Amino acid sequence: MTRSSPKDNKQLPTGVDLNRPALGIRYPWLELILRGIKTIEIRNWNTQYRGKLYLYASRQHADADYSRQRIEVHQLQLQELPHAVVVGEIELMHTRRATSQDERRAQVPAKVLAGQFAWELANPIRYDEPIPPLVKPYGSWFYPFQRKKKPS
């Protein structure tokens, strides 16, 4: 069963929450989050938002040396993964300043964590079928199924 979006009458899967924001994440980080390996997302900004977020697979891949290392260590085949679609969801439990002790859970070197925020994630869910967004991303934090202002 599908549901129509009020804006453009495209079909959405049942259960899609139009009011849930999405977080755009590049591979390999997104795949590691979905596998439950990466439980801290590192951002240079904080948020008061708590709860479920859609996970949007960015078009671009992360290109830092340490991200390429994660691709090799976890034997990821990025060309086989979906891009520019909502691929799952995650729960944002807590945010705080990142510390060097977050290195393992964030899957990045401790030097990258300085001055950043640690977004603690839980309960990753990978969708059986990716969902194309109805609204093009307008930043890494957006509403994929209706045009709304970015949450705080």
C-alpha positions in Angstrom: 0.0 0.0 0.0 1.3 3.4 -0.8 0.5 6.9 0.2 0.3 10.1 -1.9 2.3 13.1 -1.1 0.1 16.2 -0.9 2.6 18.3 -2.9 3.1 16.4 -6.1 1.0 13.2 -5.9 4.0 10.8 -6.1 3.5 7.5 -4.3 5.3 6.9 -1.0 5.5 3.7 0.9 3.0 3.3 3.8 4.5 4.5 7.1 6.6 7.3 5.7 6.6 10.2 8.2 6.5 13.5 6.2 7.6 15.4 9.3 10.8 13.4 10.0 14.0 15.0 8.9 16.8 13.2 7.0 20.5 13.4 7.5 22.7 13.2 4.4 25.7 11.0 5.0 28.5 10.0 2.6 29.8 6.4 2.2 31.6 4.7 3.8 30.1 6.3 6.9 26.5 5.6 6.0 27.2 1.9 5.5 29.1 1.6 8.7 26.1 3.3 10.6 23.7 0.8 9.0 25.9 -2.1 10.0 26.0 -0.8 13.6 29.8 -0.3 13.5 29.7 3.5 13.6 27.6 4.6 16.5 28.8 8.2 16.7 28.3 10.6 13.8 30.7 13.5 13.9 29.4 17.0 13.0 30.8 20.5 13.4 27.4 21.7 14.7 25.1 20.6 17.5 21.3 20.1 17.4 18.6 19.9 20.0 16.7 17.3 17.9 16.3 13.8 19.4 14.5 10.9 17.8 14.3 9.1 14.5 16.1 10.5 11.4 16.0 9.2 7.9 19.3 8.3 6.4 20.0 9.8 3.0 22.8 8.3 0.9 24.7 11.3 -0.5 25.9 11.3 -4.1 29.5 11.9 -3.1 31.8 9.6 -1.2 34.0 10.7 1.6 37.5 11.2 0.3 39.8 11.5 3.4 42.6 8.9 3.7 41.0 7.5 6.8 37.7 7.0 5.0 39.4 5.0 2.2 41.0 2.9 4.9 37.6 2.1 6.4 36.4 1.0 2.9 39.3 -1.4 2.7 39.0 -2.7 6.3 35.3 -3.4 5.9 35.6 -4.6 2.3 32.9 -2.2 1.1 31.9 -2.1 -2.6 30.6 1.5 -2.8 29.6 1.2 -6.5 27.1 -1.4 -5.5 25.4 0.8 -2.8 22.4 3.1 -3.6 23.0 6.8 -3.9 20.7 9.9 -3.7 18.0 8.0 -1.9 16.7 7.4 1.6 18.1 4.0 2.6 17.1 3.6 6.2 16.7 5.3 9.6 18.5 5.8 12.9 17.7 7.2 16.3 19.6 10.3 17.5 19.9 9.7 21.2 22.2 12.4 22.5 24.7 15.0 21.3 27.8 16.3 23.1 31.3 17.5 22.4 33.5 14.8 20.9 36.5 13.5 22.8 39.4 11.4 21.7 37.7 8.4 23.4 35.1 8.5 20.6 37.7 7.4 18.0 36.5 3.7 17.8 32.7 4.4 17.8 33.1 7.3 15.3 35.5 5.3 13.1 37.7 8.3 12.6 41.2 9.2 14.0 41.2 11.1 17.3 42.7 14.2 15.7 39.6 14.6 13.6 37.4 14.8 16.7 38.8 18.1 18.1 36.2 20.8 18.3 33.5 18.6 16.9 30.2 17.3 18.2 29.4 13.6 18.7 25.9 12.6 17.7 25.2 9.3 19.5 23.2 6.9 17.3 21.2 3.8 18.0 18.8 1.3 16.4 19.8 1.5 12.7 17.3 0.1 10.2 18.1 -0.6 6.6 15.1 -0.4 4.3 14.5 -3.3 1.9 14.0 -0.8 -0.9 15.5 2.7 -0.9 13.0 5.6 -1.2 13.7 8.4 -3.6 13.1 11.8 -1.9 10.4 14.1 -3.2 12.5 17.1 -2.2 16.1 17.5 -3.3 18.5 17.8 -0.4 19.1 21.4 0.6 22.0 20.7 3.0 23.0 17.7 5.0 19.9 18.1 7.2 16.6 18.3 5.3 13.0 17.0 5.0 13.0 14.5 2.1 9.2 14.2 1.6 8.0 17.8 2.0 9.6 21.3 1.8 10.1 22.5 5.4 12.7 24.6 7.2 15.6 22.7 8.6 15.1 21.6 12.2 17.3 23.2 15.0 
